């Protein structure tokens, strides 16, 4: 592990002590110097190969850029200060804050029992699914009332979505249906 002054991890030192100095060329050269020797070992390249080329060949982000990323995340997510990296601005209001799920007493937590019984065709039954195949992702929801289909929805998600997001979207569609049907 790389350590800064006082034995603290280098990136922790970057946050408050000298994070604002990450944009100085001397700091960038220092961080590239730290990264150079491991990159030569990883790529088995000649010592005359430039550090920029080594970073590209190894597929590793430049340490100076990684430090700027970590510092910017710290500013935006922890301190709630808007920040700018190169020509891109990051606003703290655009990011969700992490919610501490243990902030409430365990007695206040609710549990939803999930059964493993097969459908019996009585009353209302809602089924959801999300899946991906051939790079395409989608979700669906179908509602049965006494064994008769009364409603169904299909939703195509972006190709970059995960199957877990598709499953969540299916559940979300079911909850929206329940919400709308209670209003009617």
C-alpha positions in Angstrom: 0.0 0.0 0.0 1.3 3.5 -0.8 1.6 5.6 2.3 1.7 9.4 2.7 3.0 11.3 5.7 2.4 9.8 9.1 1.8 6.3 7.6 -1.7 7.2 6.4 -2.7 5.7 3.1 -1.8 8.0 0.2 -5.4 8.6 -1.1 -6.6 9.5 2.4 -3.8 12.1 2.6 -4.9 13.4 -0.8 -8.4 14.2 0.5 -8.0 17.0 2.9 -4.3 17.7 3.1 -3.3 18.2 -0.5 -6.2 17.1 -2.6 -6.6 20.6 -4.1 -2.9 20.2 -5.3 -3.7 17.3 -7.6 -3.9 19.6 -10.5 -0.2 20.7 -10.2 2.2 19.2 -12.7 4.7 18.2 -10.0 2.1 16.1 -8.3 1.1 14.5 -11.6 4.7 13.7 -12.3 5.2 12.3 -8.8 2.2 10.0 -9.1 3.2 8.9 -12.6 6.7 8.1 -11.2 5.2 5.9 -8.5 3.2 4.0 -11.1 5.9 3.6 -13.7 8.0 0.8 -12.2 5.0 -1.6 -11.6 3.7 -0.8 -15.1 7.1 -1.9 -16.6 6.9 -5.1 -14.6 3.3 -5.8 -15.6 3.8 -5.1 -19.3 7.3 -6.4 -19.5 8.1 -3.4 -21.7 11.4 -1.7 -22.2 12.5 1.0 -19.7 12.5 3.5 -22.5 8.7 3.1 -23.1 6.8 6.2 -22.0 4.6 6.1 -18.9 1.6 7.1 -21.0 2.1 4.2 -23.4 2.6 1.8 -20.4 -0.7 2.9 -18.9 -2.5 2.3 -22.2 -0.8 -1.1 -22.8 -1.6 -2.3 -19.3 -5.2 -0.9 -19.5 -4.6 0.9 -16.2 -5.9 4.4 -15.4 -3.1 6.9 -14.7 -2.6 7.3 -10.9 -3.0 11.1 -11.1 -6.3 10.7 -12.8 -7.5 8.1 -10.3 -6.5 10.4 -7.5 -8.5 13.2 -9.1 -11.5 10.8 -9.4 -11.3 9.7 -5.7 -10.9 13.3 -4.5 -13.8 14.5 -6.6 -16.0 11.6 -5.3 -15.0 12.7 -1.8 -16.0 16.3 -2.4 -19.3 15.5 -4.1 -20.5 12.6 -2.0 -19.1 13.2 1.4 -18.6 17.0 1.7 -21.4 17.9 -0.7 -19.3 20.4 -2.7 -19.8 20.7 -6.5 -16.6 20.0 -8.3 -15.1 20.2 -11.8 -12.7 17.6 -13.4 -11.2 18.9 -16.7 -14.2 20.2 -18.6 -17.0 18.3 -16.8 -18.8 19.6 -13.7 -20.3 17.3 -11.1 -23.1 18.6 -8.9 -23.7 17.1 -5.5 -27.5 17.4 -6.1 -27.3 15.0 -9.0 -26.1 12.1 -6.8 -28.2 10.2 -4.3 -26.9 10.0 -0.8 -26.4 6.6 0.8 -29.2 5.7 3.2 -28.1 4.0 6.4 -30.5 1.0 6.6 -29.5 0.4 10.2 -30.6 3.9 11.3 -33.9 2.5 12.6 -34.4 0.1 15.4 -34.7 -3.5 14.2 -38.2 -3.8 15.8 -39.4 -1.2 13.3 -38.2 -3.2 10.3 -40.9 -5.0 8.5 -40.5 -8.4 6.9 -42.4 -9.5 3.8 -42.9 -13.3 3.9 -42.2 -14.9 0.6 -43.9 -18.2 0.0 -42.9 -21.0 -2.3 -46.4 -22.3 -2.9 -47.5 -22.9 -6.5 -50.2 -20.5 -7.8 -53.7 -21.7 -6.8 -55.7 -19.5 -9.2 -57.7 -17.9 -6.5 -58.1 -14.1 -6.1 -55.5 -11.8 -7.6 -52.0 -13.2 -8.5 -49.2 -11.0 -10.0 -46.2 -12.5 -11.7 -43.1 -10.5 -12.7 -39.9 -11.3 -14.7 -36.9 -9.6 -16.0 -34.4 -11.2 -18.4 -31.7 -10.5 -21.0 -30.8 -12.4 -24.1 -28.7 -11.5 -27.1 -27.7 -8.2 -25.5 -31.3 -7.1 -25.1 -32.9 -6.6 -21.7 -36.6 -6.5 -20.8 -39.1 -6.9 -18.0 -42.7 -8.0 -17.9 -45.6 -8.2 -15.5 -48.9 -10.1 -15.7 -52.0 -10.0 -13.5 -54.4 -12.9 -13.1 -57.8 -12.7 -11.4 -59.3 -16.2 -10.5 -57.0 -17.7 -13.2 -58.0 -15.3 -16.0 -55.4 -12.8 -17.3 -56.7 -9.3 -16.7 -53.6 -7.2 -17.3 -50.0 -7.4 -18.7 -47.2 -5.1 -19.4 -43.9 -5.4 -21.2 -41.0 -3.0 -20.9 -37.8 -2.9 -23.0 -34.8 -1.6 -21.1 -31.6 -0.2 -22.4 -29.0 -2.7 -23.6 -26.7 -1.6 -20.9 -29.2 -2.6 -18.1 -28.5 -5.7 -16.0 -30.9 -8.6 -15.4 -31.2 -7.4 -11.8 -32.4 -4.0 -13.0 -34.9 -5.8 -15.3 -36.2 -7.9 -12.4 -36.5 -4.7 -10.3 -38.4 -3.0 -13.2 -40.9 -5.9 -13.3 -41.5 -5.6 -9.6 -41.9 -1.8 -10.0 -44.5 -2.3 -12.8 -46.4 -4.6 -10.5 -46.3 -2.1 -7.6 -47.5 0.7 -10.0 -50.4 -1.5 -11.1 -51.4 -2.1 -7.5 -51.1 1.6 -6.7 -53.3 2.5 -9.7 -55.9 -0.1 -9.0 -56.4 1.0 -5.4 -57.2 4.5 -6.7 -59.8 3.2 -9.1 
